[in-house]
Amino acid sequence: MAERLQCTLPLTRWAGDRGTYHLVTLTGAEAETVAMHAMMEKLELGTKRGFGSVKVLVRIGDTEWKSSVFPQSKSVPSSSKAVGQREREWVLLISKKVMRLEDLAEGDDVSLALELL
């Protein structure tokens, strides 16, 4: 049975060399759930998916699509964890099409459901 997550996250904008992207970032308990799913998948299959990604089925409002979440590492302040330790985050890109369909803009809180595939 697939694991399901529901959360509300801020829609952020990231500008890179190849363009501008809109995304949400999973942290905390949600990120840990995705990381555990990725670890179990690696143990079962013996390999990781491209860039360490995890396939997901996403639902925002009435719009549903298949995508992937991608791992990102974030430095943790030395006062809260061991020095040099990193915390895992997972990034989900939101397409312009989905933003139009669901009337989303940068800074909006996005309620989404993720099914880990």
Secondary structure, DSSP 8 states (H G I E B T S, - for coil): --EEEEEEEE-EEEEETTEEEEEEEE-HHHHHHHHHHHHHHHHHHSS--GGG-EEEEEEETTEEEEEEEEEEEEE--TTTS-TT-EEEEEEEEE-HHHHHHTT--TT-EEEEEEEE-
